[in-house]
Amino acid sequence: MMSILIKNGTIVTMNEHHQVFQGNVLIEKDRIAGLGEMAPETDRIIDATSKVVIPGFIQSHVHLCQSLFRGQADDLELLDWLRFCIWPLEGSHDPESLYYSAMLGIGELFKSGTTAIIDMETVHHTESAMDALLQSGMRAISGKCMMDYGNDVPGSLREGTERSLQESVDLLERWHNKDNGRIQYAFTPRFVISCSEQLLDEVCKLARQYRVKVHTHASENRGEIAQVEQDRGMRNVTYLDKLGLLGPGLILAHCIWLDEQEIDLIVKSGVKVVHCPGSNLKLASGIAKIPELLSQGACVSLAADSAPCNNNLDQFVEMRLAALIHKPFHGPTVMPAEKVFEMATIGGARAMGQEEQIGSLEVGKKADLAVVDMSGLHNQPLMAGSNIYSKLVYQLKGSDVVTTMVDGKIVMDNRVLTTIDEDELRSKCNEAILRIGTRAGLVQ
């Protein structure tokens, strides 16, 4: 592994004091070995003049299995989006299509500066997505989607309870802490309306036994909540609390339609909430009460969700949306850029339970970072003393990222992916979506 010196950059550390300075970052093996003014002999020097060096973005809710479905399920609300498009397509995946779907998502994430994800795969062929994570170099917590209940779940995805649990445990034992901990496993039941109580009970027990996370959706859509209330007799978060699932190891995506009791349960239990503003707007699901959750001390992070409910996986877009959509309701000072950038970096690390290793640029932490070019016209004029967080959240774009690094390895160099063959990826993805779209009956 190389030693690398990134020099003459604007370093946005996101350390305890949110220190920003002009200087250098020294990387040795997989770690940050120095910050400041230094000029040691290294294998490589990256000139970051007129660039900003940031912690790699951490997206705490994505579906790599859906990357192939971009543009296949537009202008639908959540439950129709699932029933008529996404579930038939997911159920039509084969091992090769899932591998390239995962690689497509990973490549897009690397190109916009994301270095770590919390991922929910589909029901079948999860091994292929894990192979993509291993080969690409992405840092991830991932797991097999679990679906054993519900009349709307197609036969191609509905599974027996015991089989779902056993396959999940088998994957965990094979993949958890792979590659020195870069890949970790989580139990990922999809959501309450597609999971039996028996399955959720067992997931709760197994997560404690193996000391791993649980990653699921909750309270994304009012129709979903109505189904949960009709079927289980209570609202989503209250029901998860009854089962014993609420706690610091639970990652809940969306959490839009929460009542005051549910907000209180989330805050007191330490549940990790993931805000997905782009997805929530496109599916017309609603706008989550993020300012209220933050004001009460909830841990909130940020993510794009998936390609077919967002159409891109760019964390810069999510930051801008997260900063803007709450202002009409709470005033212009709510969701300041610095807080939103925190959600996109160290906030995601907290959701992963890895804030001691990633999420900020500090000596001894993993070398997961991105170098972002500030020379574009959309970022002019460059003024000394201007707010770097405002530039990052309101002005800069994913296409401004020039270098991305995970574990001290450069996975994108001068806008070129180094662990993924982009030409092969384009060809294989176009072949795969035709194949599985035809299988799903959505492509003639």
Summary of the structure (lengths in Angstrom):
residues: 444
radius of gyration: 20.9
end to end distance: 48.5
largest distance: 65.9
contacts: 1657
relative contact order: 0.17
helix: 42%
strand: 23%
